[in-house]
Amino acid sequence: MNLKRRLEQHARWIGALAELSASIAGGRDLQDMLEETLRGLAASLGFPLGGVSLVDGQKGAEVVSCLHTCDPRLAAWLELTGGAAMPAGWSQRVGSLPAVTQLSITDLQTFPRAKAAGLNCAVLLPLAAGPERLGTLFMLFREPISLEPGQGGFLAALAAQLGLAVRQWDLRRELQASRQTMMEQERLNAMGQMASGIVHDINNTLAPIALYSEALLESESGLSEQARGYLRTIRQAARDIEATTSRMREFYRKQEESAALQSIDLKELLGQVVELTRPRWADMPNRYGLVVDLRLEAPEAIPPLAGVPGEIREALMNLIFNAVDALPQGGSIRLRAVVQESFLVVEVADTGLGMDEEQKARCLEPFYTTKGANGTGLGLAMVYGVMQRHGGDIRIESSPGRGTTVRLLFPRRSLPPAPVAASRAPGGQEALRILFIDDEPMVLNTMQELLRAGGHLVTGLPSGEDGVRRFRAEQAEGRGYDVVITDLSMPNMDGIQVAREIKRASPRTPVILLSGWGSFSDSGEKPEWVDQVISKPPDMNDLRAALRRLAGGAG
């Protein structure tokens, strides 16, 4: 080659490298850069088949990312297709090669059908970023080629630039993933702010339901057993809703402490789940002429399950609701308990639509849903969180048209016997003078009624300022209160400020704080000036116990 042609060739190489550098700096799509590079090399070197394979960490092999050929039958003959793993032994064979290597097809030992296609030589360019191997650019020729002076250096520089492009593309994808994670975190934070207000409002609304159902069970001895069963279900549902709303915070704040495990009668709990979900799987489908059959299968003898009853009930209810949604034409659901040597297994199986592999792989992700606008994508994520907190596992079997089976595996473990619950009878207790403060009229009226039914003298006021003024006025007249019960969240003067003013006026007067937000009651902490925190809606048994303890034997 004369000097002029050599200079022109070098100028083209320099121009190609400069153009590739500009593409990398401009953030051009990696696939476009690889395809253009292969087209340029094919025009310059005349190979029949070339391509780029990139390391796939998940598959543990190099995968074909891009191919260029003058005859598509060659790629098919060699079984090379986009996205497919390179032949067995490829990574081991090319992993330690220098920058530019020419090998005979026989020495390469990875394309056994190449010689039959007339391919006898391979030129390999390892792609790397520092010590990290990222892939290989390969070119297959019919005959060995003789590289012109400087051409080897150009190919080595080209491989270095492509390695930089691949690494930058990987970093860009990681950055995008990080941004997506940050956006999801911001979304969770926004949801958390909404959730905190929703939790408070729901718990205030639940208070009359939970408290009146409890009062009826305690005081109305003439109720039929069926009516008492209905009331117990209402009370349990209210408690579970309270537990559910408090766990909404888990999507924006790490749980600081796990709830205490209890010894659970699993057979009884499964029966409760069936009754609590009955309107969804029985009544609602029947309105549309559909039949959903739910069968409960459990052995007579089941060891106690160590867990948090409300969380497990919620998880199973979510699974049953999902099963119903997967039965648009009706079908059957099986709720089954199985005793294994190391686990208690609860299984929810349906004969519904099923999931494909992608849906099954992503179904536990928060916000992933196949239900469109009708789904939140939080149900199975909550179930997964429940199993994590219980040290268990969740396993899913599903295929399109053949239904879904979800198995919850709870580890078998022993717990000390549960303490006997204190008597709930309201009578026989010393009457207390109680100042009760809450800005929610329903809660204020309900609590006054129930405390008065227990024989106490109750003053109910709707604001913190009114409560503090009344406390000081009664104290000035020598008629102090035995205990003050105040809501946490109130305008102008909240419950903690009320507690502070009460303690300043009368340090020995007990103050009980009712919290519908869950922050103090869940963690076991209590703010300064407060003697005890009880979640809303309060369990009357817990409240009576607090009154006995704090007010010297009264309840």
MARDREN-533058 format. One record per residue (C-alpha): x, y, z. Coordinates in steps of 0.001 Angstrom, whole numbers, plus 500000, padded with zeros to 6 digits. Example, Ala and Ser with C-alpha at 12.3 -4.5 7.8 and 13.67 -1.06 7.14 Angstrom:
2
x->512300 | y->495500 | z->507800
x->513670 | y->498940 | z->507140
***
This chain:
555
x->500000 | y->500000 | z->500000
x->501503 | y->503340 | z->498987
x->501884 | y->506165 | z->501465
x->498855 | y->508125 | z->500243
x->496484 | y->505187 | z->500604
x->497953 | y->504353 | z->503992
x->497407 | y->507924 | z->505202
x->493851 | y->507869 | z->503884
x->493230 | y->504562 | z->505673
x->494612 | y->505943 | z->508927
x->492457 | y->509047 | z->508537
x->489366 | y->506855 | z->508136
x->490280 | y->504863 | z->511246
x->490855 | y->508037 | z->513256
x->487570 | y->509430 | z->511971
x->485732 | y->506229 | z->512942
x->487211 | y->506318 | z->516450
x->486349 | y->510018 | z->516817
x->482781 | y->509374 | z->515657
x->482445 | y->506495 | z->518126
x->483807 | y->508708 | z->520937
x->481273 | y->511397 | z->520076
x->478472 | y->508829 | z->520084
x->479529 | y->507604 | z->523517
x->479753 | y->511127 | z->524886
x->476352 | y->511953 | z->523404
x->474693 | y->509028 | z->525128
x->473723 | y->507285 | z->521895
x->471915 | y->503959 | z->522183
x->474422 | y->501119 | z->522680
x->472712 | y->498805 | z->520203
x->472913 | y->501448 | z->517467
x->476633 | y->501949 | z->518119
x->477353 | y->498217 | z->517991
x->475398 | y->497751 | z->514751
x->477126 | y->500701 | z->513064
x->480543 | y->499467 | z->514198
x->479900 | y->495992 | z->512744
x->478678 | y->497484 | z->509450
x->481857 | y->499556 | z->509179
x->484119 | y->496600 | z->509977
x->482265 | y->494387 | z->507489
x->482759 | y->497001 | z->504739
x->486450 | y->497343 | z->505605
x->487420 | y->493706 | z->506317
x->484768 | y->491797 | z->504398
x->483809 | y->489167 | z->506976
x->480726 | y->487014 | z->506246
x->479562 | y->486971 | z->509870
x->480350 | y->489102 | z->512891
x->478775 | y->490053 | z->516169
x->479096 | y->491272 | z->519735
x->478411 | y->489171 | z->522813
x->478045 | y->490810 | z->526229
x->478371 | y->489351 | z->529713
x->474993 | y->488647 | z->531314
x->475445 | y->488453 | z->535077
x->472118 | y->486710 | z->535642
x->472793 | y->483969 | z->533098
x->476473 | y->483677 | z->534010
x->477476 | y->483675 | z->530319
x->478034 | y->485915 | z->527325
x->474873 | y->486572 | z->525339
x->474573 | y->487596 | z->521680
x->473738 | y->491303 | z->521692
x->474213 | y->492161 | z->518011
x->474871 | y->490295 | z->514721
x->475855 | y->491388 | z->511195
x->476014 | y->489031 | z->508243
x->475783 | y->489113 | z->504477
x->473923 | y->485779 | z->504597
x->471320 | y->485298 | z->507389
x->471476 | y->481532 | z->506838
x->474977 | y->481532 | z->508328
x->473736 | y->482756 | z->511721
x->470910 | y->480214 | z->511701
x->473347 | y->477422 | z->510731
x->475640 | y->478344 | z->513625
x->472621 | y->478696 | z->515967
x->473445 | y->482322 | z->516749
x->470424 | y->484503 | z->517503
x->469992 | y->487778 | z->519356
x->469601 | y->487239 | z->523094
x->470870 | y->483635 | z->522981
x->473829 | y->482477 | z->525045
x->477091 | y->481944 | z->523193
x->478132 | y->478300 | z->522626
x->479341 | y->476249 | z->525584
x->482932 | y->476997 | z->526531
x->482960 | y->480415 | z->524846
x->483688 | y->482497 | z->527957
x->486440 | y->480150 | z->529122
x->488040 | y->480094 | z->525671
x->488055 | y->483841 | z->524961
x->488265 | y->485152 | z->528509
x->492055 | y->485435 | z->528684
x->492880 | y->486387 | z->525082
x->494965 | y->489512 | z->524360
x->493491 | y->492618 | z->522761
x->493291 | y->491368 | z->519150
x->493535 | y->487634 | z->518414
x->493233 | y->485626 | z->515210
x->492475 | y->481942 | z->515655
x->491575 | y->479114 | z->513386
x->488029 | y->477843 | z->513820
x->489510 | y->474509 | z->514902
x->491513 | y->476154 | z->517691
x->488523 | y->478226 | z->518796
x->486553 | y->475014 | z->519456
x->483187 | y->476748 | z->519934
x->481537 | y->476648 | z->516483
x->481493 | y->472949 | z->515502
x->479394 | y->473645 | z->512375
x->481487 | y->476583 | z->511131
x->483832 | y->474595 | z->508884
x->480886 | y->473003 | z->507102
x->479750 | y->476570 | z->506290
x->483173 | y->477441 | z->504880
x->484313 | y->479521 | z->507861
x->487897 | y->478792 | z->508902
x->489174 | y->481789 | z->510847
x->488039 | y->484039 | z->513685
x->489277 | y->487457 | z->514812
x->488338 | y->488229 | z->518433
x->488397 | y->491586 | z->520223
x->487782 | y->491304 | z->523987
x->485747 | y->494223 | z->525384
x->486699 | y->495390 | z->528859
x->486712 | y->498366 | z->531211
x->489830 | y->498123 | z->533319
x->490070 | y->494600 | z->534749
x->486348 | y->493934 | z->534225
x->485551 | y->491819 | z->531166
x->482345 | y->492972 | z->529471
x->482109 | y->490902 | z->526295
x->483639 | y->490067 | z->522915
x->483504 | y->491421 | z->519364
x->483953 | y->488458 | z->517015
x->484408 | y->488265 | z->513219
x->484375 | y->484983 | z->511298
x->486212 | y->484704 | z->507958
x->486494 | y->482082 | z->505246
x->490296 | y->482398 | z->505157
x->492934 | y->483810 | z->507509
x->493363 | y->487537 | z->506958
x->496487 | y->489639 | z->506934
x->496030 | y->492814 | z->508958
x->497612 | y->495905 | z->507384
x->500182 | y->497927 | z->509336
x->498404 | y->499860 | z->512067
x->495179 | y->497925 | z->511584
x->495772 | y->495834 | z->514719
x->496260 | y->499016 | z->516759
x->493068 | y->500468 | z->515304
x->491093 | y->497332 | z->516248
x->492555 | y->497383 | z->519770
x->491593 | y->501066 | z->520145
x->488139 | y->500274 | z->518755
x->487692 | y->497465 | z->521299
x->488745 | y->499822 | z->524110
x->486202 | y->502415 | z->522954
x->483441 | y->499803 | z->522718
x->484313 | y->498546 | z->526219
x->483935 | y->502131 | z->527439
x->480588 | y->502389 | z->525631
x->479308 | y->499171 | z->527218
x->480449 | y->500228 | z->530686
x->478874 | y->503680 | z->530300
x->475641 | y->502080 | z->529130
x->475643 | y->499813 | z->532193
x->476261 | y->502810 | z->534453
x->473460 | y->504730 | z->532757
x->471055 | y->501840 | z->533339
x->472144 | y->501637 | z->536979
x->471576 | y->505388 | z->537312
x->468121 | y->505068 | z->535763
x->467332 | y->502223 | z->538157
x->468504 | y->504385 | z->541070
x->466350 | y->507263 | z->539869
x->463391 | y->504923 | z->539570
x->464033 | y->503707 | z->543096
x->464181 | y->507302 | z->544340
x->460929 | y->508104 | z->542531
x->459295 | y->505059 | z->544105
x->460610 | y->506160 | z->547502
x->459175 | y->509637 | z->546976
x->455903 | y->508014 | z->545985
x->455988 | y->505898 | z->549128
x->456717 | y->508984 | z->551233
x->453758 | y->510771 | z->549662
x->451605 | y->507712 | z->550284
x->452867 | y->507654 | z->553838
x->451761 | y->511211 | z->554458
x->448324 | y->510355 | z->553093
x->448297 | y->507062 | z->554985
x->448992 | y->508736 | z->558320
x->445903 | y->510902 | z->557953
x->443823 | y->508008 | z->556613
x->444852 | y->505791 | z->559540
x->443789 | y->508460 | z->562010
x->440416 | y->509071 | z->560355
x->439619 | y->505372 | z->559905
x->440505 | y->504540 | z->563502
x->438248 | y->507340 | z->564748
x->435398 | y->506019 | z->562596
x->436034 | y->502461 | z->563773
x->435901 | y->503399 | z->567440
x->432078 | y->503298 | z->567845
x->431864 | y->500019 | z->565865
x->434484 | y->498268 | z->567964
x->433414 | y->499744 | z->571295
x->429662 | y->499233 | z->570931
x->430054 | y->495656 | z->569669
x->432259 | y->494948 | z->572676
x->429773 | y->496619 | z->575041
x->426873 | y->494588 | z->573627
x->428780 | y->491339 | z->574070
x->429520 | y->492220 | z->577695
x->426236 | y->493701 | z->578839
x->423433 | y->492112 | z->576786
x->422983 | y->488648 | z->578240
x->419778 | y->487971 | z->576312
x->421393 | y->487893 | z->572868
x->421039 | y->484707 | z->570824
x->424182 | y->482734 | z->570078
x->423871 | y->483685 | z->566403
x->423688 | y->487398 | z->567285
x->426685 | y->487038 | z->569575
x->428557 | y->485328 | z->566748
x->427762 | y->488230 | z->564437
x->428967 | y->490718 | z->567041
x->432195 | y->488784 | z->567589
x->432814 | y->488830 | z->563834
x->432133 | y->492592 | z->563690
x->434462 | y->493213 | z->566624
x->437212 | y->491055 | z->565098
x->436839 | y->492728 | z->561707
x->437141 | y->496145 | z->563336
x->440308 | y->495075 | z->565159
x->441770 | y->493685 | z->561946
x->441007 | y->496919 | z->560083
x->442768 | y->498808 | z->562859
x->445809 | y->496527 | z->562517
x->445737 | y->496871 | z->558730
x->445669 | y->500661 | z->558781
x->448563 | y->500759 | z->561234
x->450602 | y->498560 | z->558885
x->450062 | y->500997 | z->556019
x->453044 | y->502831 | z->557477
x->455297 | y->499916 | z->556532
x->455321 | y->501125 | z->552934
x->457083 | y->504356 | z->553868
x->458806 | y->503647 | z->557179
x->460712 | y->500630 | z->558398
x->458938 | y->498734 | z->561146
x->460814 | y->499432 | z->564342
x->459590 | y->496481 | z->566371
x->457740 | y->493321 | z->565480
x->454411 | y->492607 | z->567088
x->454511 | y->489924 | z->569769
x->453848 | y->486404 | z->568493
x->450870 | y->484556 | z->569909
x->449873 | y->480917 | z->569966
x->447132 | y->480674 | z->567322
x->444477 | y->478017 | z->566823
x->444970 | y->477773 | z->563064
x->441750 | y->475879 | z->562426
x->439745 | y->478572 | z->564206
x->441580 | y->481328 | z->562341
x->440873 | y->479681 | z->558965
x->437193 | y->479499 | z->559879
x->437242 | y->483229 | z->560676
x->438836 | y->483940 | z->557281
x->436089 | y->481988 | z->555523
x->433365 | y->483979 | z->557312
x->435053 | y->487352 | z->556886
x->435469 | y->486798 | z->553137
x->432062 | y->485190 | z->552539
x->430428 | y->488369 | z->551134
x->433152 | y->488507 | z->548466
x->433232 | y->484873 | z->547328
x->429588 | y->483907 | z->547938
x->427192 | y->486853 | z->547961
x->428711 | y->489145 | z->545316
x->429249 | y->486491 | z->542587
x->425709 | y->485163 | z->543146
x->424304 | y->488553 | z->542141
x->425733 | y->487987 | z->538667
x->424670 | y->484361 | z->538389
x->428165 | y->483039 | z->539123
x->429142 | y->480310 | z->541558
x->432390 | y->480411 | z->543495
x->432841 | y->477405 | z->545748
x->435264 | y->477773 | z->548687
x->436340 | y->474580 | z->550456
x->438161 | y->474535 | z->553781
x->440388 | y->471509 | z->554346
x->442235 | y->471073 | z->557632
x->443254 | y->468049 | z->559698
x->441538 | y->467504 | z->563032
x->444741 | y->467999 | z->565007
x->446859 | y->471037 | z->564060
x->449729 | y->472244 | z->566278
x->449425 | y->475873 | z->567412
x->450827 | y->478434 | z->564985
x->453173 | y->481076 | z->566390
x->452228 | y->484353 | z->564776
x->450303 | y->487611 | z->564784
x->446635 | y->486682 | z->564202
x->445548 | y->489924 | z->562543
x->448437 | y->489874 | z->560068
x->447849 | y->486242 | z->559095
x->444103 | y->486791 | z->558710
x->444775 | y->489784 | z->556473
x->447281 | y->487845 | z->554349
x->444844 | y->484968 | z->553799
x->441967 | y->487343 | z->553064
x->444128 | y->489054 | z->550429
x->444874 | y->485696 | z->548822
x->441197 | y->484729 | z->548755
x->440214 | y->488097 | z->547267
x->442881 | y->487603 | z->544569
x->441507 | y->484119 | z->543898
x->437971 | y->485500 | z->543495
x->439256 | y->488151 | z->541055
x->440874 | y->485355 | z->539022
x->437479 | y->483608 | z->538614
x->435464 | y->485944 | z->536343
x->433355 | y->482991 | z->535209
x->433147 | y->481324 | z->538617
x->435088 | y->478308 | z->539836
x->436502 | y->476886 | z->543034
x->438903 | y->477987 | z->545772
x->440560 | y->475666 | z->548252
x->441823 | y->476898 | z->551622
x->443918 | y->474113 | z->553088
x->446214 | y->473589 | z->556086
x->448996 | y->471008 | z->555958
x->451218 | y->469940 | z->558849
x->454826 | y->469244 | z->557876
x->457801 | y->468335 | z->560034
x->459277 | y->471854 | z->560085
x->456412 | y->473985 | z->558784
x->452712 | y->474650 | z->559071
x->451590 | y->475259 | z->555498
x->448481 | y->477221 | z->554544
x->447514 | y->476931 | z->550902
x->445099 | y->479000 | z->548806
x->444442 | y->477412 | z->545401
x->442038 | y->478521 | z->542663
x->440948 | y->477218 | z->539279
x->441116 | y->480646 | z->537671
x->443001 | y->482511 | z->534970
x->446520 | y->481812 | z->536250
x->449678 | y->483811 | z->535514
x->452402 | y->483603 | z->532890
x->456082 | y->483496 | z->533841
x->456559 | y->487280 | z->533752
x->453504 | y->487906 | z->535919
x->454572 | y->485199 | z->538355
x->458095 | y->486648 | z->538585
x->456793 | y->490147 | z->539378
x->453619 | y->489498 | z->541347
x->455274 | y->490180 | z->544737
x->456606 | y->493589 | z->543666
x->454875 | y->496573 | z->545306
x->452580 | y->498405 | z->542847
x->452714 | y->495625 | z->540212
x->449180 | y->494629 | z->539254
x->447448 | y->492770 | z->536442
x->444065 | y->494289 | z->537354
x->444555 | y->497696 | z->535749
x->442716 | y->500529 | z->537498
x->441000 | y->498014 | z->539790
x->444233 | y->496927 | z->541473
x->446721 | y->498644 | z->543793
x->449583 | y->496179 | z->543478
x->449932 | y->496058 | z->547266
x->448029 | y->492888 | z->548216
x->450685 | y->490255 | z->547501
x->453424 | y->492656 | z->548612
x->451668 | y->492821 | z->552011
x->451443 | y->489018 | z->552103
x->455165 | y->488813 | z->551377
x->455880 | y->491294 | z->554177
x->453798 | y->489218 | z->556614
x->455766 | y->486070 | z->555752
x->459081 | y->487908 | z->556124
x->458113 | y->489109 | z->559593
x->457085 | y->485579 | z->560574
x->460365 | y->484089 | z->559333
x->458423 | y->482074 | z->556767
x->458315 | y->481682 | z->553009
x->455827 | y->482121 | z->550178
x->455731 | y->479813 | z->547146
x->453627 | y->480332 | z->544055
x->452642 | y->477867 | z->541336
x->450683 | y->479176 | z->538377
x->450217 | y->478834 | z->534643
x->447778 | y->480496 | z->532239
x->444375 | y->478847 | z->532258
x->445288 | y->476396 | z->535022
x->444852 | y->478515 | z->538126
x->447180 | y->479607 | z->540911
x->448309 | y->478003 | z->544143
x->449938 | y->480139 | z->546846
x->451543 | y->478348 | z->549795
x->452500 | y->480137 | z->552996
x->455119 | y->478232 | z->555003
x->455199 | y->479143 | z->558689
x->458052 | y->477692 | z->560769
x->456886 | y->475518 | z->563644
x->458019 | y->476909 | z->566996
x->456949 | y->476769 | z->570615
x->455636 | y->479689 | z->572627
x->454940 | y->480001 | z->576348
x->451247 | y->479694 | z->577259
x->449282 | y->482887 | z->576676
x->448261 | y->484726 | z->579854
x->444618 | y->484415 | z->580810
x->442725 | y->487518 | z->579733
x->441469 | y->489726 | z->582501
x->437750 | y->489718 | z->583170
x->435824 | y->492223 | z->581087
x->432985 | y->492647 | z->583554
x->432491 | y->496379 | z->584109
x->430822 | y->496151 | z->587499
x->432349 | y->496076 | z->590966
x->434989 | y->498760 | z->590397
x->435534 | y->501975 | z->592303
x->434059 | y->504962 | z->590489
x->436576 | y->507445 | z->589091
x->436277 | y->511076 | z->588123
x->437546 | y->511044 | z->584521
x->438218 | y->513977 | z->582230
x->437918 | y->512730 | z->578630
x->439085 | y->514997 | z->575761
x->438608 | y->514257 | z->572044
x->437727 | y->516507 | z->569106
x->435882 | y->513704 | z->567269
x->432191 | y->513851 | z->568348
x->431506 | y->510135 | z->567686
x->434486 | y->509025 | z->569754
x->433706 | y->511547 | z->572495
x->430075 | y->510431 | z->572839
x->430847 | y->506713 | z->572594
x->433590 | y->506779 | z->575202
x->431535 | y->508860 | z->577620
x->428653 | y->506368 | z->577382
x->430851 | y->503319 | z->577925
x->432842 | y->504829 | z->580797
x->429648 | y->505994 | z->582492
x->428186 | y->502498 | z->582004
x->431172 | y->501267 | z->584028
x->430115 | y->503481 | z->586931
x->432549 | y->506352 | z->586368
x->431857 | y->510073 | z->586542
x->432946 | y->511430 | z->583163
x->433370 | y->514972 | z->581871
x->433754 | y->515003 | z->578083
x->435174 | y->518026 | z->576260
x->435935 | y->518558 | z->572530
x->439256 | y->520454 | z->572658
x->442529 | y->520538 | z->574513
x->442075 | y->524139 | z->575634
x->438624 | y->523395 | z->577070
x->440002 | y->520342 | z->578849
x->442893 | y->522184 | z->580479
x->440610 | y->525072 | z->581576
x->438108 | y->522643 | z->583129
x->440896 | y->520715 | z->584892
x->442301 | y->523925 | z->586451
x->438840 | y->525143 | z->587441
x->437939 | y->521878 | z->589147
x->441339 | y->521801 | z->590853
x->440794 | y->525345 | z->592189
x->437461 | y->524203 | z->593677
x->439162 | y->521228 | z->595327
x->437503 | y->518724 | z->592994
x->440381 | y->517282 | z->591020
x->440115 | y->514446 | z->588474
x->441408 | y->510935 | z->589190
x->442614 | y->510472 | z->585615
x->442727 | y->512371 | z->582314
x->442247 | y->510589 | z->578987
x->443088 | y->512671 | z->575914
x->443301 | y->512168 | z->572168
x->446687 | y->512797 | z->570570
x->445726 | y->514674 | z->567411
x->443655 | y->517803 | z->568054
x->443860 | y->521332 | z->566589
x->445502 | y->524204 | z->568494
x->446478 | y->522088 | z->571515
x->447309 | y->518427 | z->570933
x->447292 | y->515606 | z->573461
x->450961 | y->515921 | z->574407
x->450501 | y->519627 | z->575154
x->447420 | y->518765 | z->577222
x->449438 | y->516193 | z->579165
x->452186 | y->518739 | z->579822
x->449738 | y->521319 | z->581224
x->447978 | y->518696 | z->583378
x->451262 | y->517465 | z->584840
x->452401 | y->521014 | z->585556
x->449175 | y->521652 | z->587457
x->449011 | y->518225 | z->589132
x->452081 | y->515994 | z->588706
x->450394 | y->512966 | z->590331
x->447320 | y->512906 | z->588055
x->447662 | y->510040 | z->585545
x->447345 | y->510923 | z->581857
x->446374 | y->508318 | z->579238
x->447003 | y->509257 | z->575585
x->444788 | y->507756 | z->572868
x->446562 | y->507603 | z->569502
x->444896 | y->506869 | z->566185
x->448238 | y->507266 | z->564390
x->449934 | y->504172 | z->565778
x->453381 | y->505751 | z->566157
x->453681 | y->505550 | z->569961
x->451369 | y->502609 | z->570653
x->453086 | y->500364 | z->568096
x->456630 | y->501050 | z->569286
x->455915 | y->500828 | z->573015
x->457349 | y->504317 | z->573563
x->455504 | y->507070 | z->575375
x->456146 | y->510805 | z->575272
x->457106 | y->512863 | z->578294
x->454166 | y->513822 | z->580561
x->452184 | y->510725 | z->579493
x->451704 | y->507669 | z->581734
x->450335 | y->505272 | z->579106
x->449562 | y->505231 | z->575393
x->446620 | y->503192 | z->574037
x->445803 | y->502865 | z->570358
x->442451 | y->503928 | z->568915
x->439914 | y->502478 | z->568875
x->440797 | y->501414 | z->572433
x->440186 | y->497904 | z->573677
x->438036 | y->498425 | z->576784
x->439849 | y->495632 | z->578578
x->443166 | y->497442 | z->577993
x->441636 | y->500714 | z->579128
x->440196 | y->499182 | z->582324
x->443565 | y->497615 | z->583101
x->445245 | y->500993 | z->582638
x->442720 | y->502677 | z->584924
x->443239 | y->500022 | z->587621
x->447007 | y->500372 | z->587422
x->447211 | y->504155 | z->587234
x->444326 | y->505183 | z->589473
x->445054 | y->502921 | z->592425
x->442740 | y->499952 | z->592134
x->439899 | y->501615 | z->590291
x->438693 | y->500498 | z->586889
***
